[in-house]
Amino acid sequence: MEFVPTLPAGGLGLLQPTEDSFDRLMERLNAVHLQQVATLNRKVERLRRQLRNCVRR
């Protein structure tokens, strides 16, 4: 994440994230979230198949 220095009224130098770095972070978080959702959906489908197989027996 990129940061840019800022000087608030008190004169303390703080680091603030840039808008571009925030956008990149959100893109990465969204991509990771979508991967997690896909993984969970695969697990749910596998468990549904297992359950259907158990019910048939």
SULMOVEN-V633133 format. One record per residue. PHI is phi in degrees with one decimal (* if undefined). PSI is psi in degrees with one decimal (* if undefined). Layout:
((PHI PSI) (PHI PSI))
This chain:
((* 133.7) (-90.9 143.3) (-126.7 148.3) (-120.4 138.7) (-71.5 144.0) (-133.0 154.5) (-121.4 99.9) (-71.7 177.0) (-54.8 -32.7) (-73.2 -12.0) (86.6 2.0) (-80.4 133.1) (-80.9 113.5) (-114.4 158.1) (-105.6 127.9) (-116.4 135.8) (-66.3 146.0) (-81.0 162.2) (-64.3 -37.7) (-63.5 -42.9) (-66.0 -36.0) (-63.6 -43.7) (-61.4 -42.7) (-64.5 -41.4) (-61.3 -44.6) (-63.7 -38.1) (-62.7 -43.9) (-65.0 -43.9) (-62.1 -40.4) (-64.5 -42.6) (-62.9 -43.7) (-64.1 -42.1) (-60.4 -44.8) (-63.1 -37.4) (-64.0 -42.4) (-64.4 -41.4) (-62.6 -43.9) (-62.6 -41.9) (-62.4 -45.2) (-64.7 -38.2) (-63.0 -39.9) (-63.8 -41.2) (-64.1 -41.7) (-61.7 -45.2) (-63.2 -40.8) (-62.2 -43.6) (-66.1 -36.6) (-63.3 -42.4) (-62.1 -43.5) (-61.9 -41.6) (-65.0 -43.5) (-60.8 -40.2) (-65.7 -36.6) (-69.1 -38.5) (-68.6 -35.0) (-68.4 -26.4) (-77.9 *))
